[in-house]
């Protein structure tokens, strides 16, 4: 469950043609992410059907991308920049991101 109460749905793959993570982020950033599904791996899909729609999906996919990079040890956090417009990050998500950048 997301801090705002919405759920990032991971559904079994269906007959729709899912996009890869990079392609989905690129489309959503360009404002062309209507009715897309995103392949999260292991037969799971994410869709923009939460309360925040495409904006919420974009934020979650960016976070997913960052967590994959952090988990693999290949994270270059300087590459992750905010979108040109103001980005609202929920306090719970900010705590996770802050914790992920602090290494012992």
N, C-alpha and C positions, 0 to 999 in steps of 0.2 A: 504494500500500500504506500502511496506517495504521501508526503506530509500534508498536501492539500486535501487529502481524503479520496483522491482518484486512484485508480488502479492501472498500472502498466500491464495491459493484458498480454499474456503469452499464450497463443492459441495454436493448436495443431495445424500444420500446413494444410492448405486447401488447394483448390484448382486455380486460384488466382496466381498471377506471376509476381512473386515478391521481389523487392529490390534489395540490393546489398546495402550495408550500412552507409558507406561513402556516397553512393548514388542517392539514397534517400535523404541524407543530410543536405547534399547539394540541391536537390529539388525543393526541399522544404525551405532552405535559405533563399531560394529564388521565388518563393511564394507559389510554387506549382505542386504542392503536395496533397492535392485533393484525392481522397479515396485510395491512398496507397497502403500497401502492406510491406513490412520490412522483415527480412530474414534475419533472425537473431541467432541462428544456428540450432542444431539438434532438433530440427523440425518445428521450431517455434517462430511465430510471427508477432509483430507489434503493429498496431493500427492507431490512428488518430481519433479514437472514439471516446476519449475521456472528456472531462469538463472543459479543459483548455484547448481541445482540438489539435490542430496542426502545430500551434506554438508549443503546447505541452509535449507533443511527440518529439519535436525538434530538441527541446531541452533534455528530454529523457535519452534520446539517441546520442546527443553530445556527451552526456554523463556516462552512458554505456560505453562509448568509444574510449573515454578517459579511463574508466575502470578496467577495460581490457588492456590498455597500454600499461596501467599501473600494475596489474596482475602479472603481466609478462616481463616487467622490469625494463621495458623499453620506452617508458614515458618521458617525453620532452615537454614539460608543462608550459614552456614558453610558447609552444605552437598553439595552445588553446587560448583564443582570444574571444572576447565578447562580440556579439553581432553589432553592427553600426548603431542600432537602436538600443535603448535601455533594456537590459535583461533583468527580470525579476527572478531571484532564486529564493526558494522557500528556506526558512531558517534551518530546518532539519537537514536539507540537502547541503547547505553551506557548512554545517558541522561535519558532515561526511567528507566533503571536499577538503576542508581545513585539516582534518585528521589524516587524510590520504597524503597530503604534502609534507607532513611532519614525520621524518624518519628518525629512528633512534640511532 
